[in-house]
Amino acid sequence: MKQILIAALLLATGATQAQQTSSKTYFPPRDNWEHRTPAALGLRSDKLDAAIQFAIKNESRQSRNMDSAQWQSFGKEPYSEPVGALIDRADPSGIIIYKGYIIAEWGQPSRVDITNSVTKSFLSAVVGVAVDKGLIRSVYDTVAQYMPPVEVYHPGQPTEIITPFASAHNRQLTWDVMLRQTSDWEGTLWGKPDWADRPDSNFNAWKTRPRHAPGAVWKYNDTRVNALALAATNVWRKPLPQVLQQYIMEPIGASSTWRWMGYHNAWIVLDGQPVQSVSGGGHYGGGMYINTYDMGRFGLLTLNRGVWNGSRLLSEQWVKQSLTPTAANNGYGYMNWFLNTDHKLAAKAPVSSYIHIGNGANIIYVDPEHNLVAVVRWIESKAIGEMIGKLLEAIPEK
């Protein structure tokens, strides 16, 4: 009952806030994003500067060499070798967006860097567009009914066919549980077994444990996310970066520099053509490489509940579902919408706020109550909540 009440409160609050902010939000045209001084919008410049300096001071302790950083994060896991691109990162960067205007920026916001699991929010978006267009009839349909046998692209080698949703357990899995990371999908994809991603401490259970019922247990797992990406690729019958470009990035005026990369071995034959099935994060390399401004535009889109300057790109229903707490983890909606339920993410932020989060940490903080988006890159994860609290001190109380 508590979860139902939380969900209802978040949805009602979000709808009201969307109505309040939509008429006051500026949407930047392509290649021209208007800047305003904090003082011009009634904000405290000293508090804003303090928040930014805090973010810079609390730079991630991970190496700027991404091969080393990947080893620091996942090197103790079996099968942890990277199979996708890992490019050294830049200094801490960020932008603060208030009522659509950029009021502060630091570092190298034009620099294209890996954004790790923020990629999952872009993956969720292309699945959402597929649902909105009827390519997926319902998120409560099983994925298996949309998945034919898939031919892996191995030129000059014997044909390999994979069926990622054919096992007795996987045939039960819906799009909803895949999006919520509560599927307990079983199998190996692109050389990465599901059990090898953030494995259980009990070695003997890695390959033999019983499967949890779909929806019962939440676990962050990139192999399962990659299975969702493969399923979405088959639904769209074309590469997901092309879908994202057409339906999201082009309409919001994103740059031409972002790239969504997969693994070197994640190629399939689709309608007679080789197509890369992109990854949902940078755990094994790859994922979205993107600049800070483009991340900000995506955050501004979700702030406005899927509407960009009067054009609806994601349905209201999809945004509601993305913001509905998952039964097995009430701080998580659809990937990668981390919810501030019970103020768990940021003690001083509204419960209606949420964050698209990737390792590093890379974050897009979205706060409909304050008409605020903050992109912060390469900050220590433990410092995120305090940084947001300091940021909110720049906004006078109403």
N, C-alpha and C positions, 0 to 999 in steps of 0.2 A: 504493500500500500504506500509506504514511504517513497519508493522509486516512482510510482505513478504520479504522486503529488509533485515530486521534484521535476519530473518530465513536463507535467502540465504547467508548472510555474515557469520553467525555462522557455517553453514554447510561447506561452502567453506574453511573457516579458519581451521575448525576441520580436514577436509580431508588432507589439506596441512601439518598441524602440525603432524598428524598421520604418514604421509610419512617421515617427518623429524626426528621424535623421535623413530620410531620403530626399526631402525637399531642401535640406540644408547642406547636402554633400556636393562638393565639386568633384567632377570626374575628369581626370587629366586626358587631353588628347595625345595622340601618338607623338613621341619625340618632343613633347613640351609639357613639363609638369611645373605648375606654378608654385613658387615658394612664398611663404608668408613668415614674417617674424613672429615669434611667440607672443610678444607684447601686443601686436596688432590684433591677435585673436583672444586677448585677455588672459594669456598664460604667464606663469612666472618663469622667466628666463633662467634665473639662478638655480631653481629647482630642476629644470630640464637639463641644464649643464651638469648638475651634480649626478643625475641619473646616467647620463652618457659617460661621464668620467668613471662612474662605478662599473659600467659595462666594460669599458676599456681596461680598467684595473683588474677586473676579474676575467681576463682572457682565459680561454680553455687551456688546461695543462697538457692537452694532447699535442703531439708533435705537429709542426706545420708541414712536415713531410708526410703525405697521406698514406704511403705504404707503411711507415712506422706507426702512424695513428691507428691504422686498421689493425695492426698487430697488437697495439696497446689495448684496443677494445675487444678484439675477438681472437687473439692469437692462441689462447688456451683451448679454444674449441676444436674438436675434430673437423676435418674437411674445411678449415677456415681460409685456405689459400684464395686470394682474390682472383676473379675471372673476368673482371670488368675494369674500366679505366679508373685510375687513381692519380690525380694531379695535385701537386702541392698547392696549399691554400695561401691566401693573403692575410693581411692584418685583420684584426677585428673591425667589422663594418656595421653600419646600420642606418636606418632612416626612421623618422617619426612622422606620422601622417595624422593630421587633425582636421576633421571636417573635409577631408579629401586633399588638403594642401600639405606639402612638405614643410615642416617647421624646423627640422634639424636633420643633419646627416653627418656621418663621420666615416673615416677609413676610406675604402675604395669601393663605393657602392656600384660602380659600373663594371667591376671585375666579375667575371664569370667563375664561380666556384661550385664545388659539389654541395648539395644541400641535404644529402642523406635522406632521412625518412620523411622530410616534407614532401618528397616525391609521392608518398602514399596519398596525400591529399589531392594531388593532380590525377593519380590513378582513380581515386574515388570519384573525381569529377567526371572522367570519361565514362565510367560505369553509370553515373547519374544521368548523363546525357542519353546513354543507351536506353535507360529506363524511361526517361521523359519522351523519347521518340518511339517507344513501343518495341524496340529491338529486343529488350528484355521485358516480358509482360508484367512480371512482379518480382520484387526482391525476395519473395518467399517461395518462388519456384526453385527447384533444385538446379544446380549448375549443370549436372550430368545431362539433362535433356537438351542442353544447348551445345554439347560438346561431341563432335564426331571424333573418330580416331585421327590423331595428328601425326603427320610425317615429319620427322626431324630432317633438317637439311644437312646431308653429308655427301657432297658431290664426289662421285667416283667411288663411293663405298656402298655396301649393301643397305637396302632400305631399312630404316628403323621406324617403327610405329609406336607411339606412346598413347596411353589412355588414362590421363591423370585423375579422372573422376569415375573410374569403373569398379573400384573395390566396393565391397558391401558397405563399409563405413562411408566412403567418399560419395557414394550414390545418394546419401541422405542430405548432403550439404547444400544449403541454400546460398544465394547471393548475400543474404543478410548476415549469416554467420561468418561468411568469408570476409565481409567488410568490417565486421566487429572483432575479428581475430578470436573467435570462439569456435572455430570449426574443428580443431584437432585433426585437420587433414593429414593423411598418412601417405608417405611415398618419398621418392627421390626425384628431383627435377634439376636439370642442368648440373648434375653431379653433386648436388647438395641434398643429403637426406634431411627430412623434417626434424628428426631427433637430434641432429648435430647442431642445430641453431639454438643457442642458449640452452644446452642440454641439462637434464636433471642431474642432480649430484650423485644419484644412485646409478652407477655404471651398468649394473645388471638389468636395469629397467629400460635402457635406451631402446632396445629393439623388441622387447617382449611385453611391455606393459599393455593392459587393456585400454581401448580408446574411450575417451569421455563422450557422453552424448552431445550432439551438436548444441551449442549455446550454453553448455554447463560451465565451462572453464575458459577463462581468458588467458591467452599466451601470445606475447609478441614474437612473431616468427616470420622471417623474410622468405623462407622457402614457400610457405603457404601464400604469402602475398604474391610471389612470382607465379604461383598456380592461378591465382585470380587474374593476374595480368595476361597470362596465356589464354584463359577463358574469354576475357574481354576482347582480345585480339581476334579470336575466332568469331565472336559475335559481330564485330565491326567489319571483318574480312579485309582489314588493312592495318598498317602499322599505327599503333596508338599515338605516337608523336604527331602524325598527320591529323588524327581526330582532335587532339588537344589544340593544335594550331588553328584548325578551322572553327571549332565551336567555343573555345575559351580564349586562347592567347591573342589571336587576331582581333576579336571583338573588343578586348580590353586594352588594345594598343601596346601590347608587349613588344619588346625589341626583337630583332632577328637573331640574337646571339645565344639564346637558350638552346640546350640540347638534352634530349632524353635518351640515355644510352642503356644498352643491355649488356649481356655477357658475350664473350667471343664465341661461346658454344651454344648460345640460345637462339638458334635460327630454325625456322620451320618452312615447309613448302605450303604456300597458301595460294590456291587458284593458279598453280603452275609457276609461282614466283617465290624466290627466297625472301622471307620477311623475318626481321629480328623481333623476338618477343622481349620487350624491355623489362627491366627490373623495377621493383617497387621501392628501392632504397639503395644505399651505398655499402651495405654490410659486406658484400663481396666485390665492391667496386661498382661503377656505373651509376645508374639513376639519373636524376635531374642535375645538370650543370646550368646554373642560372645566376643572373646578377640580382643585386638587392632591390633595385627598382621594380623589376618584374615580379619578384616575390611580393612587394608592396601592392602592386596592382591586383594580384590574386587575393591578397588579404582584404583589399577594398571591395572586391567583388563579394567575398563571403560576408563582410561586414554588412553589405546591403542585400543580404539574403538572396544572392544569385542574380541581382539586377544590376546592369551597368548602363548608366545614363539613359534610363527608360527602356532598355532592352533586356528581356529576361533570358539569361543564359542557363541557369539552373532553376528548376521548378521550386516553388515554395515548399512543396511536399518533400522534395529531396533534402532541402536545408533542414526542415523539421526532423527528418529521420537522422540526419547527420548529427544533430544536436540532442537527440534522445539518448539518455544514458543506457549503456549496455548492462543487462541484468548481472552479468558476472564481473563487471567493473564499472561502477557508476561514474567514474571519471573519464570514460572513453565513449565516444559516439561512433560514427563511421570513421574509418581511417582517413587521415590522421588528425581527427578533431579531438584534442584532449580538453576535457571540460573542467571548469573550476568548481565542480560540485563540492559543497561543504568547504569551500575556500582551500582546497588541497593544493592547488598549483600556486596560487598567489593569495596570501592571507588578506591583503588590503584591496584586492580587485573584486568586482562584482561577480556573483555566481553565474551571471549570464555571459561572462567573458569566456573565451576559449583560446587555445593556442595550437597552431600547426607546428609540430616539433620534429626536429631531426637531430641526429647525433652531431656533436661538435662543440656546443650546441648551436643549431640554427633554429630560430623561432620566428613565427609570425604571430604576434599577440593581437587579438581582435577583441575590441571592447565596444559593443553597440551602445551601452549606456552613456559612454563618454565620446562617442563618434571618433574613436581612436584606433589606429593600427600602428604597431611598432615591429619593424624587422630588425632583429638583433642576431648577429652572426659571430660565432666563435666565442661564446661566453660559457663559463663553467655552469653546468646544469644546476648545481646547488645555489647559484646566485640569481637564477631567473626570477623567483618570487620576490626577492628583495629589490631587484632592479625595477620590476614593475611597480612595486610600492613606491619607490622613489619617483618614478615617472608620474604616477598619479598625483603626487604632491604638487606638481606643476599646474594642475587644473584646479581652479578655485571651486569651492563648494557652492552648489546652487542655493 
